[in-house]
Amino acid sequence: MIFMMLIGLFLMMLFLVALPIILVGAILGAVLYVLAQLLILPFRLLGWTVALGAGAVFILLKLILLFVLGLAAMALLLALSLPLLPLALVVLGLYLLLRSRRPSRPATPYTTT
């Protein structure tokens, strides 16, 4: 029984000595963490600024590339449709010829009863 009390007292003294050291370590760790964050913060802000600027530049480049590709697609579509132009003109001429040969209908006025 006395042996157990001696072990308890020894552990209590050990904890009483170790507790301030652990508390100082925890407080020192928290202070160093905050200090490190304060020292790193300007670099983070600079990185965010560069990232936002680069993002805006990339969006601008995407829009320019999309516009250029749209122009290229329109030019390609026009170039590929040029061989069909004589056929379209012949069909249009036939349509106008057939339309002019059809007898015109007299205009009927609207009647109200």
Secondary structure, DSSP 8 states (H G I E B T S, - for coil): -HHHHHHHHHHHHHHHHHHHHHHHHHHHHHHHHHHHHHHHHHHHHHHHHHHHHHHHHHHHHHHHHHHHHHHHHHHHHHHHHGGGHHHHHHHHHHHHHHHHHS-----------
